[in-house]
């Protein structure tokens, strides 16, 4: 179906195992796990743990994670939700009585139960071939012995130090108040001790006992709502992946509370138009994708919520008939204003991919949400706490309104591709609300234009801001295309590459793995 000779960097092609991550030390750690007897699941968790150390503002055990896992013989991926619920100390009415109109970005109040560590342990226990201590060993090594900061991470770190809230955060993640420069050595011995405790006692040691007590004390001490019982009750949930067919390729995403259905909805709308005969940089193609994004995200913002609290109308949202009706709203000559949903209401991040010689593949995403999350670090333990609760609405009529024990809206989404029940590959792209629209662009690059993973990731992207109805375009999109989009009424702006996230992908080609790693990050794809 795909692969043409790349126009830029070559793909990585290997038979026995491949890792693609946003940081080279992480990729090498994952490969070492594969070489020493681990499988793709072990390698994914090892890589996620190393990224907690070497890309600290993006991810960590104090955040949330999701995974899609392909096992040989299966015709669809296993799906896992590693996100945590809102604390039980306050209700929505309590917050409204305080006069709140939105959830804070920093401090204790946006911290929900961190689900990542439980997912790590669950996946290794149920599907790995190594012990958790072996899997966490590379991360412990870098946490204790230190690591040199890589260039793009150093640049982003400088932009995020103002987000650090408590003294422990500033002590661990700055050098005398400043961000580290490229090549400077950073470490986190406190977090190494947490990993060692979990390795010897199991993930329960993270959710009960001294570690949990310190987490709760930190959160409540900064105005948050978590209790020890909230942490003790947390469990990873196995879910059912959702999918649509895009020109014969089955695209899988994680279901709500994640935004994956917006990528599928966008693809369904795009499928109503022909792309393959046009250039991948054609103005009509970008216009259609931008308009499809607007329509898909109108539904996303209205309907994405914890499915335990709201019956998300996925069957209708992902139906081809609904996509045809939505596509009819697109005019080729002009851009639309911000649309509304077509259905009424019913009653900072890392992505990595791994694959092994036995045919297993993992699509894995782990996040603190914003850079350094809540800005809080647990004293004595080095755990960064996320701020995913910031995405709760405080509108009592909205499906995503705050409630005790509720999962918040999540932006992080892993993806997978199948054809005729056979795995085509796993992929993901980081970047908050950029993710679903970037997924659709990546899939179109693969399916419509026969790009390999590296070219499909590097291809210039757009990002549409639904609130402001503005379109950011990467500079590699030709001036003539930008001019044509402007004539059609799109409000165009330019951003640095950091505004477009970064992705990884591993695809299957002639019984070997072929992988790419986005140039927008420090990342590396490698195999053996």
HELIX and SHEET records of a PDB file:
HELIX    1   1 UNK A   24  UNK A   35  1                                  12    
HELIX    2   2 UNK A   40  UNK A   54  1                                  15    
HELIX    3   3 UNK A   92  UNK A   97  1                                   6    
HELIX    4   4 UNK A  116  UNK A  127  1                                  12    
HELIX    5   5 UNK A  132  UNK A  145  1                                  14    
HELIX    6   6 UNK A  151  UNK A  160  1                                  10    
HELIX    7   7 UNK A  161  UNK A  163  5                                   3    
HELIX    8   8 UNK A  167  UNK A  173  1                                   7    
HELIX    9   9 UNK A  189  UNK A  201  1                                  13    
HELIX   10  10 UNK A  204  UNK A  207  1                                   4    
HELIX   11  11 UNK A  209  UNK A  221  1                                  13    
HELIX   12  12 UNK A  228  UNK A  232  1                                   5    
HELIX   13  13 UNK A  260  UNK A  270  1                                  11    
HELIX   14  14 UNK A  283  UNK A  303  1                                  21    
HELIX   15  15 UNK A  314  UNK A  317  1                                   4    
HELIX   16  16 UNK A  320  UNK A  327  1                                   8    
HELIX   17  17 UNK A  388  UNK A  391  5                                   4    
HELIX   18  18 UNK A  432  UNK A  434  5                                   3    
HELIX   19  19 UNK A  435  UNK A  449  1                                  15    
HELIX   20  20 UNK A  453  UNK A  458  1                                   6    
HELIX   21  21 UNK A  479  UNK A  487  1                                   9    
HELIX   22  22 UNK A  497  UNK A  500  5                                   4    
SHEET    1   A 7 UNK A  12  UNK A  14  0                                        
SHEET    2   A 7 UNK A 512  UNK A 517 -1                                        
SHEET    3   A 7 UNK A 503  UNK A 509 -1                                        
SHEET    4   A 7 UNK A 422  UNK A 429 -1                                        
SHEET    5   A 7 UNK A 415  UNK A 419 -1                                        
SHEET    6   A 7 UNK A 249  UNK A 253 -1                                        
SHEET    7   A 7 UNK A 242  UNK A 246 -1                                        
SHEET    1   B 7 UNK A 237  UNK A 239  0                                        
SHEET    2   B 7 UNK A  78  UNK A  82 -1                                        
SHEET    3   B 7 UNK A  64  UNK A  70 -1                                        
SHEET    4   B 7 UNK A 361  UNK A 367 -1                                        
SHEET    5   B 7 UNK A 349  UNK A 356 -1                                        
SHEET    6   B 7 UNK A  17  UNK A  21 -1                                        
SHEET    7   B 7 UNK A 524  UNK A 527 -1                                        
SHEET    1   C 2 UNK A 147  UNK A 148  0                                        
SHEET    2   C 2 UNK A 185  UNK A 186 -1                                        
SHEET    1   D 2 UNK A 376  UNK A 377  0                                        
SHEET    2   D 2 UNK A 384  UNK A 385 -1                                        
SHEET    1   E 3 UNK A 462  UNK A 465  0                                        
SHEET    2   E 3 UNK A 470  UNK A 473 -1                                        
SHEET    3   E 3 UNK A 492  UNK A 493  1                                        
END                                                                             
